[in-house]
Amino acid sequence: MSTVDSCVACNMENTYFDGSMNVCPDCGHEWVEVDPSSAVAKIARDSNGTELFSGDSVTVIKDLKVKGSSMVIKRGTKVKSIRLTDNHEEVDCKVEGSGIVLKTCFLKK
């Protein structure tokens, strides 16, 4: 853990690490310093908990209405060649020639 420079709440420099948290005795603020290298990446998973990868083929488990369109994606529709997005709960794909984003909770591998 790095040395504590100043309080994030009051900017006073009289701070210390008590073994589990950083503490500012001036204002009483306590905080945990997060190491950016320890951040865990979220993994895209289908409705059954199976990990999804770009290029996978999946099946839709529920009839889905497409927002802004009269199109309905029927249950059992096979979607080929999905692409993962920055959001682990969504995948980018093409269904019936239209590029759309689907929630992973409505898909199974």
ZAMARGU-4260 file (C-alpha; in steps of 0.2 Angstrom, whole numbers, plus 5000, padded with zeros to 4 digits):
<rodrens>
0) 5000/5000/5000 | 5007/5017/4996 | 5010/5031/5009 | 4995/5042/5012 | 4998/5060/5007
5) 4982/5069/5012 | 4964/5066/5016 | 4953/5065/5001 | 4939/5074/5011 | 4948/5089/5019
10) 4965/5089/5011 | 4974/5089/5028 | 4991/5080/5028 | 4989/5073/5046 | 4983/5055/5040
15) 4989/5038/5044 | 4985/5020/5039 | 4978/5009/5053 | 4981/4992/5045 | 4965/4991/5035
20) 4960/5009/5031 | 4967/5026/5029 | 4961/5038/5043 | 4961/5057/5045 | 4960/5062/5063
25) 4956/5080/5059 | 4939/5076/5050 | 4937/5058/5055 | 4935/5052/5037 | 4940/5034/5033
30) 4944/5027/5016 | 4951/5012/5007 | 4964/5016/4994 | 4960/5005/4979 | 4975/4998/4968
35) 4970/5000/4950 | 4980/4984/4945 | 4969/4974/4957 | 4953/4978/4948 | 4944/4962/4942
40) 4937/4962/4925 | 4919/4957/4923 | 4916/4941/4913 | 4901/4940/4901 | 4890/4925/4906
45) 4874/4918/4898 | 4858/4914/4907 | 4866/4898/4913 | 4882/4905/4919 | 4893/4899/4905
50) 4906/4911/4900 | 4904/4919/4883 | 4918/4924/4871 | 4918/4934/4855 | 4913/4923/4840
55) 4902/4911/4850 | 4885/4906/4844 | 4871/4908/4856 | 4852/4904/4856 | 4839/4917/4862
60) 4828/4910/4877 | 4814/4922/4876 | 4804/4931/4863 | 4811/4949/4863 | 4804/4965/4856
65) 4816/4976/4848 | 4815/4994/4854 | 4811/5007/4840 | 4805/4993/4828 | 4791/4981/4825
70) 4803/4967/4824 | 4802/4952/4837 | 4816/4940/4840 | 4808/4923/4843 | 4813/4911/4856
75) 4825/4898/4849 | 4833/4910/4836 | 4851/4905/4834 | 4863/4920/4834 | 4880/4917/4826
80) 4896/4926/4829 | 4893/4937/4844 | 4905/4951/4849 | 4908/4956/4867 | 4905/4974/4872
85) 4913/4985/4886 | 4897/4981/4896 | 4898/4963/4902 | 4879/4961/4902 | 4878/4965/4883
90) 4883/4957/4867 | 4883/4965/4850 | 4877/4954/4835 | 4867/4953/4819 | 4849/4946/4819
95) 4840/4945/4802 | 4853/4957/4795 | 4850/4970/4808 | 4865/4975/4820 | 4858/4975/4838
100) 4864/4973/4856 | 4856/4959/4866 | 4857/4956/4885 | 4866/4941/4890 | 4853/4936/4902
105) 4842/4931/4887 | 4855/4920/4879 | 4861/4903/4881 | 4877/4895/4873
</rodrens>
